[in-house]
Amino acid sequence: MVTRAEHLGITRGPLWIIGHSDEENALVDPISDNIEVVIDEQDGDEDDQDVQEDEEVEAAIVVVDDPDTLAAELDDALPRVGAVPIVWVALPRSTADLTVDTVTAAIDDYGWSVSDRVELGSAWIALRVTPA
């Protein structure tokens, strides 16, 4: 059986998750033992793990879930993940105000483009993004 991480092309780590909560950070569960997960919650908590400048990250998942803070979340996250080989933006499926089209347009505004879309179960969608 293919795991969600493998479905996203993530087969080794570290995997950097920039999100808000443990529930959202569990989007790729179950995850294989050879993938180290680094959590970076966007709430400003000084106790969060963060990727060190010299650490090579294999993949990143930016979790967005609020249309009112979408621009701020992308302002914070996209410059930090520009050198990461695999970048996904995950969003909830059920939010009427935050759609794939809304997120795609916002990503385009930052000079990035969407190259793939993957369903993460019944509640989440992931968009693979790349800098233009």
Rosetta constraint file for C-alpha pairs under 8 A:
AtomPair CA 2 CA 6 HARMONIC 6.07 0.50
AtomPair CA 2 CA 7 HARMONIC 6.46 0.50
AtomPair CA 3 CA 7 HARMONIC 6.16 0.50
AtomPair CA 3 CA 28 HARMONIC 7.59 0.50
AtomPair CA 3 CA 29 HARMONIC 7.65 0.50
AtomPair CA 3 CA 30 HARMONIC 6.61 0.50
AtomPair CA 3 CA 31 HARMONIC 6.87 0.50
AtomPair CA 4 CA 8 HARMONIC 6.32 0.50
AtomPair CA 4 CA 27 HARMONIC 7.81 0.50
AtomPair CA 4 CA 28 HARMONIC 5.14 0.50
AtomPair CA 4 CA 29 HARMONIC 6.85 0.50
AtomPair CA 4 CA 30 HARMONIC 7.37 0.50
AtomPair CA 4 CA 31 HARMONIC 7.67 0.50
AtomPair CA 4 CA 120 HARMONIC 6.95 0.50
AtomPair CA 5 CA 9 HARMONIC 6.46 0.50
AtomPair CA 5 CA 10 HARMONIC 5.06 0.50
AtomPair CA 5 CA 11 HARMONIC 6.87 0.50
AtomPair CA 5 CA 28 HARMONIC 5.22 0.50
AtomPair CA 5 CA 29 HARMONIC 7.54 0.50
AtomPair CA 5 CA 31 HARMONIC 6.44 0.50
AtomPair CA 6 CA 10 HARMONIC 5.01 0.50
AtomPair CA 6 CA 11 HARMONIC 5.64 0.50
AtomPair CA 7 CA 118 HARMONIC 7.93 0.50
AtomPair CA 8 CA 118 HARMONIC 7.36 0.50
AtomPair CA 9 CA 86 HARMONIC 7.82 0.50
AtomPair CA 10 CA 15 HARMONIC 7.86 0.50
AtomPair CA 10 CA 58 HARMONIC 7.56 0.50
AtomPair CA 10 CA 59 HARMONIC 6.64 0.50
AtomPair CA 10 CA 86 HARMONIC 7.80 0.50
AtomPair CA 11 CA 34 HARMONIC 7.94 0.50
AtomPair CA 11 CA 35 HARMONIC 7.04 0.50
AtomPair CA 12 CA 34 HARMONIC 5.91 0.50
AtomPair CA 12 CA 35 HARMONIC 4.82 0.50
AtomPair CA 12 CA 36 HARMONIC 7.73 0.50
AtomPair CA 12 CA 58 HARMONIC 6.87 0.50
AtomPair CA 13 CA 34 HARMONIC 6.81 0.50
AtomPair CA 13 CA 35 HARMONIC 4.23 0.50
AtomPair CA 13 CA 36 HARMONIC 5.16 0.50
AtomPair CA 13 CA 37 HARMONIC 7.08 0.50
AtomPair CA 13 CA 57 HARMONIC 6.61 0.50
AtomPair CA 13 CA 58 HARMONIC 5.38 0.50
AtomPair CA 13 CA 59 HARMONIC 7.09 0.50
AtomPair CA 14 CA 35 HARMONIC 5.75 0.50
AtomPair CA 14 CA 36 HARMONIC 4.62 0.50
AtomPair CA 14 CA 37 HARMONIC 5.72 0.50
AtomPair CA 14 CA 38 HARMONIC 6.87 0.50
AtomPair CA 14 CA 56 HARMONIC 7.46 0.50
AtomPair CA 14 CA 57 HARMONIC 5.14 0.50
AtomPair CA 14 CA 58 HARMONIC 5.62 0.50
AtomPair CA 14 CA 59 HARMONIC 6.94 0.50
AtomPair CA 15 CA 35 HARMONIC 6.66 0.50
AtomPair CA 15 CA 36 HARMONIC 6.06 0.50
AtomPair CA 15 CA 37 HARMONIC 4.81 0.50
AtomPair CA 15 CA 38 HARMONIC 6.08 0.50
AtomPair CA 15 CA 57 HARMONIC 6.22 0.50
AtomPair CA 15 CA 58 HARMONIC 6.01 0.50
AtomPair CA 15 CA 59 HARMONIC 4.96 0.50
AtomPair CA 15 CA 60 HARMONIC 5.62 0.50
AtomPair CA 15 CA 61 HARMONIC 7.74 0.50
AtomPair CA 16 CA 37 HARMONIC 5.97 0.50
AtomPair CA 16 CA 38 HARMONIC 4.80 0.50
AtomPair CA 16 CA 39 HARMONIC 6.11 0.50
AtomPair CA 16 CA 40 HARMONIC 7.28 0.50
AtomPair CA 16 CA 51 HARMONIC 7.26 0.50
AtomPair CA 16 CA 57 HARMONIC 6.82 0.50
AtomPair CA 16 CA 59 HARMONIC 6.26 0.50
AtomPair CA 16 CA 60 HARMONIC 4.54 0.50
AtomPair CA 16 CA 61 HARMONIC 6.36 0.50
AtomPair CA 17 CA 25 HARMONIC 6.45 0.50
AtomPair CA 17 CA 37 HARMONIC 7.15 0.50
AtomPair CA 17 CA 38 HARMONIC 6.15 0.50
AtomPair CA 17 CA 39 HARMONIC 5.03 0.50
AtomPair CA 17 CA 40 HARMONIC 5.99 0.50
AtomPair CA 17 CA 41 HARMONIC 7.90 0.50
AtomPair CA 17 CA 60 HARMONIC 5.67 0.50
AtomPair CA 17 CA 61 HARMONIC 4.85 0.50
AtomPair CA 17 CA 62 HARMONIC 6.11 0.50
AtomPair CA 17 CA 63 HARMONIC 7.50 0.50
AtomPair CA 18 CA 25 HARMONIC 7.93 0.50
AtomPair CA 18 CA 39 HARMONIC 6.24 0.50
AtomPair CA 18 CA 40 HARMONIC 4.71 0.50
AtomPair CA 18 CA 41 HARMONIC 5.63 0.50
AtomPair CA 18 CA 42 HARMONIC 6.68 0.50
AtomPair CA 18 CA 60 HARMONIC 7.45 0.50
AtomPair CA 18 CA 61 HARMONIC 6.13 0.50
AtomPair CA 18 CA 62 HARMONIC 4.80 0.50
AtomPair CA 18 CA 63 HARMONIC 6.02 0.50
AtomPair CA 18 CA 77 HARMONIC 7.39 0.50
AtomPair CA 19 CA 24 HARMONIC 6.60 0.50
AtomPair CA 19 CA 25 HARMONIC 6.36 0.50
AtomPair CA 19 CA 39 HARMONIC 7.50 0.50
AtomPair CA 19 CA 40 HARMONIC 6.35 0.50
AtomPair CA 19 CA 41 HARMONIC 4.80 0.50
AtomPair CA 19 CA 42 HARMONIC 5.85 0.50
AtomPair CA 19 CA 61 HARMONIC 8.00 0.50
AtomPair CA 19 CA 62 HARMONIC 6.13 0.50
AtomPair CA 19 CA 63 HARMONIC 4.70 0.50
AtomPair CA 19 CA 64 HARMONIC 7.09 0.50
AtomPair CA 20 CA 24 HARMONIC 6.67 0.50
AtomPair CA 20 CA 25 HARMONIC 7.47 0.50
AtomPair CA 20 CA 41 HARMONIC 4.91 0.50
AtomPair CA 20 CA 42 HARMONIC 5.72 0.50
AtomPair CA 20 CA 43 HARMONIC 6.85 0.50
AtomPair CA 20 CA 63 HARMONIC 7.26 0.50
AtomPair CA 21 CA 25 HARMONIC 6.10 0.50
AtomPair CA 21 CA 41 HARMONIC 6.91 0.50
AtomPair CA 22 CA 26 HARMONIC 6.09 0.50
AtomPair CA 23 CA 27 HARMONIC 7.15 0.50
AtomPair CA 24 CA 63 HARMONIC 7.07 0.50
AtomPair CA 25 CA 39 HARMONIC 7.32 0.50
AtomPair CA 26 CA 30 HARMONIC 7.98 0.50
AtomPair CA 27 CA 120 HARMONIC 7.17 0.50
AtomPair CA 27 CA 124 HARMONIC 7.96 0.50
AtomPair CA 31 CA 35 HARMONIC 6.97 0.50
AtomPair CA 38 CA 49 HARMONIC 6.17 0.50
AtomPair CA 38 CA 50 HARMONIC 6.55 0.50
AtomPair CA 38 CA 51 HARMONIC 6.86 0.50
AtomPair CA 39 CA 48 HARMONIC 6.83 0.50
AtomPair CA 39 CA 49 HARMONIC 5.58 0.50
AtomPair CA 39 CA 50 HARMONIC 6.66 0.50
AtomPair CA 40 CA 48 HARMONIC 5.77 0.50
AtomPair CA 40 CA 49 HARMONIC 5.67 0.50
AtomPair CA 40 CA 50 HARMONIC 5.48 0.50
AtomPair CA 40 CA 51 HARMONIC 7.99 0.50
AtomPair CA 41 CA 45 HARMONIC 7.39 0.50
AtomPair CA 41 CA 48 HARMONIC 6.47 0.50
AtomPair CA 42 CA 73 HARMONIC 7.87 0.50
AtomPair CA 51 CA 55 HARMONIC 6.44 0.50
AtomPair CA 51 CA 57 HARMONIC 7.92 0.50
AtomPair CA 56 CA 84 HARMONIC 7.90 0.50
AtomPair CA 57 CA 84 HARMONIC 6.04 0.50
AtomPair CA 57 CA 85 HARMONIC 7.89 0.50
AtomPair CA 58 CA 84 HARMONIC 6.25 0.50
AtomPair CA 58 CA 85 HARMONIC 6.08 0.50
AtomPair CA 58 CA 86 HARMONIC 6.56 0.50
AtomPair CA 59 CA 84 HARMONIC 5.93 0.50
AtomPair CA 59 CA 85 HARMONIC 6.11 0.50
AtomPair CA 59 CA 86 HARMONIC 4.51 0.50
AtomPair CA 59 CA 87 HARMONIC 5.74 0.50
AtomPair CA 60 CA 81 HARMONIC 6.91 0.50
AtomPair CA 60 CA 84 HARMONIC 6.85 0.50
AtomPair CA 60 CA 86 HARMONIC 6.29 0.50
AtomPair CA 60 CA 87 HARMONIC 4.83 0.50
AtomPair CA 60 CA 88 HARMONIC 6.25 0.50
AtomPair CA 61 CA 87 HARMONIC 5.87 0.50
AtomPair CA 61 CA 88 HARMONIC 4.69 0.50
AtomPair CA 61 CA 89 HARMONIC 5.63 0.50
AtomPair CA 61 CA 90 HARMONIC 6.72 0.50
AtomPair CA 62 CA 77 HARMONIC 6.92 0.50
AtomPair CA 62 CA 87 HARMONIC 7.64 0.50
AtomPair CA 62 CA 88 HARMONIC 6.18 0.50
AtomPair CA 62 CA 89 HARMONIC 4.69 0.50
AtomPair CA 62 CA 90 HARMONIC 6.10 0.50
AtomPair CA 63 CA 89 HARMONIC 5.82 0.50
AtomPair CA 63 CA 90 HARMONIC 4.79 0.50
AtomPair CA 63 CA 91 HARMONIC 6.13 0.50
AtomPair CA 64 CA 70 HARMONIC 6.43 0.50
AtomPair CA 64 CA 73 HARMONIC 7.01 0.50
AtomPair CA 64 CA 89 HARMONIC 7.02 0.50
AtomPair CA 64 CA 90 HARMONIC 6.14 0.50
AtomPair CA 64 CA 91 HARMONIC 5.30 0.50
AtomPair CA 64 CA 92 HARMONIC 7.89 0.50
AtomPair CA 65 CA 70 HARMONIC 7.57 0.50
AtomPair CA 65 CA 91 HARMONIC 5.61 0.50
AtomPair CA 65 CA 92 HARMONIC 6.23 0.50
AtomPair CA 65 CA 98 HARMONIC 7.23 0.50
AtomPair CA 66 CA 70 HARMONIC 6.02 0.50
AtomPair CA 66 CA 98 HARMONIC 6.81 0.50
AtomPair CA 67 CA 97 HARMONIC 6.19 0.50
AtomPair CA 67 CA 98 HARMONIC 5.30 0.50
AtomPair CA 69 CA 73 HARMONIC 6.07 0.50
AtomPair CA 70 CA 74 HARMONIC 6.21 0.50
AtomPair CA 70 CA 103 HARMONIC 7.84 0.50
AtomPair CA 70 CA 106 HARMONIC 7.88 0.50
AtomPair CA 71 CA 75 HARMONIC 5.98 0.50
AtomPair CA 71 CA 106 HARMONIC 7.07 0.50
AtomPair CA 72 CA 76 HARMONIC 6.20 0.50
AtomPair CA 73 CA 77 HARMONIC 6.03 0.50
AtomPair CA 74 CA 78 HARMONIC 5.46 0.50
AtomPair CA 74 CA 107 HARMONIC 7.64 0.50
AtomPair CA 75 CA 79 HARMONIC 7.11 0.50
AtomPair CA 76 CA 80 HARMONIC 7.19 0.50
AtomPair CA 77 CA 81 HARMONIC 6.39 0.50
AtomPair CA 78 CA 82 HARMONIC 6.11 0.50
AtomPair CA 81 CA 87 HARMONIC 7.17 0.50
AtomPair CA 82 CA 131 HARMONIC 6.93 0.50
AtomPair CA 86 CA 128 HARMONIC 7.49 0.50
AtomPair CA 86 CA 129 HARMONIC 7.96 0.50
AtomPair CA 87 CA 128 HARMONIC 5.81 0.50
AtomPair CA 87 CA 129 HARMONIC 5.70 0.50
AtomPair CA 87 CA 130 HARMONIC 6.92 0.50
AtomPair CA 88 CA 126 HARMONIC 5.98 0.50
AtomPair CA 88 CA 127 HARMONIC 5.31 0.50
AtomPair CA 88 CA 128 HARMONIC 4.32 0.50
AtomPair CA 88 CA 129 HARMONIC 5.78 0.50
AtomPair CA 89 CA 126 HARMONIC 5.50 0.50
AtomPair CA 89 CA 127 HARMONIC 5.13 0.50
AtomPair CA 89 CA 128 HARMONIC 6.41 0.50
AtomPair CA 89 CA 129 HARMONIC 7.02 0.50
AtomPair CA 90 CA 124 HARMONIC 6.68 0.50
AtomPair CA 90 CA 125 HARMONIC 5.60 0.50
AtomPair CA 90 CA 126 HARMONIC 4.22 0.50
AtomPair CA 90 CA 127 HARMONIC 6.29 0.50
AtomPair CA 91 CA 98 HARMONIC 7.74 0.50
AtomPair CA 91 CA 99 HARMONIC 7.96 0.50
AtomPair CA 91 CA 100 HARMONIC 7.86 0.50
AtomPair CA 91 CA 124 HARMONIC 5.69 0.50
AtomPair CA 91 CA 125 HARMONIC 5.51 0.50
AtomPair CA 91 CA 126 HARMONIC 6.46 0.50
AtomPair CA 92 CA 98 HARMONIC 7.91 0.50
AtomPair CA 92 CA 123 HARMONIC 5.78 0.50
AtomPair CA 92 CA 124 HARMONIC 4.37 0.50
AtomPair CA 92 CA 125 HARMONIC 6.22 0.50
AtomPair CA 93 CA 99 HARMONIC 7.47 0.50
AtomPair CA 93 CA 122 HARMONIC 7.55 0.50
AtomPair CA 93 CA 123 HARMONIC 5.25 0.50
AtomPair CA 93 CA 124 HARMONIC 4.99 0.50
AtomPair CA 93 CA 125 HARMONIC 6.05 0.50
AtomPair CA 94 CA 123 HARMONIC 6.80 0.50
AtomPair CA 95 CA 99 HARMONIC 6.82 0.50
AtomPair CA 98 CA 102 HARMONIC 6.03 0.50
AtomPair CA 98 CA 103 HARMONIC 6.95 0.50
AtomPair CA 99 CA 103 HARMONIC 6.27 0.50
AtomPair CA 100 CA 104 HARMONIC 5.92 0.50
AtomPair CA 101 CA 105 HARMONIC 6.07 0.50
AtomPair CA 102 CA 106 HARMONIC 6.26 0.50
AtomPair CA 103 CA 107 HARMONIC 6.07 0.50
AtomPair CA 104 CA 108 HARMONIC 6.13 0.50
AtomPair CA 104 CA 113 HARMONIC 7.33 0.50
AtomPair CA 104 CA 114 HARMONIC 6.62 0.50
AtomPair CA 105 CA 109 HARMONIC 6.34 0.50
AtomPair CA 106 CA 110 HARMONIC 6.84 0.50
AtomPair CA 107 CA 111 HARMONIC 6.76 0.50
AtomPair CA 107 CA 112 HARMONIC 5.40 0.50
AtomPair CA 107 CA 113 HARMONIC 6.31 0.50
AtomPair CA 107 CA 114 HARMONIC 7.69 0.50
AtomPair CA 107 CA 129 HARMONIC 7.99 0.50
AtomPair CA 108 CA 112 HARMONIC 5.12 0.50
AtomPair CA 108 CA 113 HARMONIC 5.59 0.50
AtomPair CA 111 CA 131 HARMONIC 6.15 0.50
AtomPair CA 111 CA 132 HARMONIC 5.50 0.50
AtomPair CA 112 CA 129 HARMONIC 6.42 0.50
AtomPair CA 112 CA 130 HARMONIC 5.41 0.50
AtomPair CA 112 CA 131 HARMONIC 4.16 0.50
AtomPair CA 112 CA 132 HARMONIC 5.06 0.50
AtomPair CA 113 CA 129 HARMONIC 5.43 0.50
AtomPair CA 113 CA 130 HARMONIC 5.52 0.50
AtomPair CA 113 CA 131 HARMONIC 6.39 0.50
AtomPair CA 113 CA 132 HARMONIC 6.41 0.50
AtomPair CA 114 CA 127 HARMONIC 6.22 0.50
AtomPair CA 114 CA 128 HARMONIC 5.64 0.50
AtomPair CA 114 CA 129 HARMONIC 4.49 0.50
AtomPair CA 114 CA 130 HARMONIC 6.61 0.50
AtomPair CA 115 CA 127 HARMONIC 7.36 0.50
AtomPair CA 115 CA 128 HARMONIC 5.56 0.50
AtomPair CA 115 CA 129 HARMONIC 5.84 0.50
AtomPair CA 115 CA 130 HARMONIC 7.11 0.50
AtomPair CA 116 CA 127 HARMONIC 5.72 0.50
AtomPair CA 116 CA 128 HARMONIC 4.99 0.50
AtomPair CA 116 CA 129 HARMONIC 7.44 0.50
AtomPair CA 117 CA 125 HARMONIC 7.12 0.50
AtomPair CA 117 CA 126 HARMONIC 5.71 0.50
AtomPair CA 117 CA 127 HARMONIC 4.58 0.50
AtomPair CA 117 CA 128 HARMONIC 6.24 0.50
AtomPair CA 118 CA 125 HARMONIC 5.92 0.50
AtomPair CA 118 CA 126 HARMONIC 5.16 0.50
AtomPair CA 118 CA 127 HARMONIC 6.50 0.50
AtomPair CA 119 CA 124 HARMONIC 6.40 0.50
AtomPair CA 119 CA 125 HARMONIC 4.69 0.50
AtomPair CA 119 CA 126 HARMONIC 6.30 0.50
AtomPair CA 120 CA 124 HARMONIC 4.98 0.50
AtomPair CA 120 CA 125 HARMONIC 5.34 0.50
AtomPair CA 120 CA 126 HARMONIC 6.66 0.50
AtomPair CA 121 CA 125 HARMONIC 7.89 0.50
